[in-house]
Amino acid sequence: MKSYNVCLKDTVKTFTKRLFYSLFDCEHEEAHKEYLEKTFLKILSKLEINQGQEIWISFKSELPEIRRKLDLDAIAFEKNDPASHSLDEIYMAYPGFHAISIYRLSHALYKLNVHILPRMMSEYIHGITGIDIHPGATIDESFYIDHGTGIVIGETSIIGKDVKIYQGVTLGGISVAKSLASIKRHPTIEDNVCIYANATILGGDIIIGANSISGANVWITQSVPENSLVTYQTEIKIRPKKNGIR
């Protein structure tokens, strides 16, 4: 019977937390840089991934660019959320920003053809925030998630700049057949699109055109032109209560 290194889940959890802290805290970065490198190499060795040192060097070189993008994401949060009081609040207290941060870190590893570790990182933050972003997804600058619980963004999703997504949104695939693993299965969201709560957008050939708005609860399986408004119509009746009816 084969043995699996499931105990690595705890190691990856601690590594991911310290990596996140080091990205924004210079003192923490200096204090934990040796731990991060040593633990990264240990994880890759346990996963039987070769050339760990070269991968670590390449990954470290990406961190300044990741930080730059995350600073733009944080500004997008402050600009779009009337409930925010400061950038400090976003960096320290917003689950959507936390999820995006771990996504950007895990995506950098995914691009280096490291797959299991990024998935473990994404599942760690998924468990904390309820936001499920596959590390293979491609997400551009100034990405804003409001509330966030229940969001699912699939592996081959492409998201442009200045996109806003609310809780419960799914960017998914129509079919889950294993034979489709190597093709684009998830939607493309162009620049400056807003997708409101519980919208479901499915299919690899689906494009939501730039500057469009998807209303809440819509189900989209066809492309949407630029500058469109997509809504779901339902009838709500409000009438006076009758005596004896609560």
Phi, psi and omega in degrees: 000128183287143176262139179244144183277056183293339177295345176298341179303319179292319179297316181293322177303310181293318178301315182296318178299313183289327176296316177299313180298317183294333181295331186243351185236109185297322179295319179293322179300315181294320184290331189244009184297323179292318178299316184298313180295313181299317182289320177302312180295323178296316180298313181296324177295316178297329179273003178060042177256124183278169177058041181301320181296317179296321178295317179299316180298316179295318180297315179301324181293340180276344188298319177300321178291322176299315179298319179301314180294321180292326175296323176291322176299315181299320178296322177297321176299311182297322182289326189262339185257109180294345180277351181280144181249341181192164174295325178304318180299321181292313181297325189258343190226359185261115180298325178298318178293322177300315180297318179295321180300311181292326175301311185296324176292313182292327179296322178298321177290320179302320180291342176268015179065028169258120190248316185291314180301312177301322178295322178294322177296317181291326178287329174299311182285331174301317180294331181277318190254342187076011180252124186246098178247116179292136181296345178279346180298152179249116186232124183278191188288161172057052180268132184235125174246124176258130184063286167100332185307130176087001177289136175230123179236113187285169190304318186258015175297145174235125183236128182279197182280151172057041179265140179241130181228136181254176187301147173079002181286138175240124168251096192234185178252149178287320180242145178248020181298134181300332181295345181265009187301328186266003180247166179287121185246349189239161189290165170251127179247115184280179187300146170061037176263144175241128181239114184277175195304138171066016173289144178238122181236120191233136170121137183288339180261008181275131177237126172262111189294156184305146175066019180268160176235128173256120180289173181293146170070011180283156177237112188243122176231019173219155184294154182240127180295163175302151175060035181257157171239120181250124181229158174251122183266130172220157183258125176245126179252132176240123182220158180296147175288143173271155180304133178088352179258128180253000000 
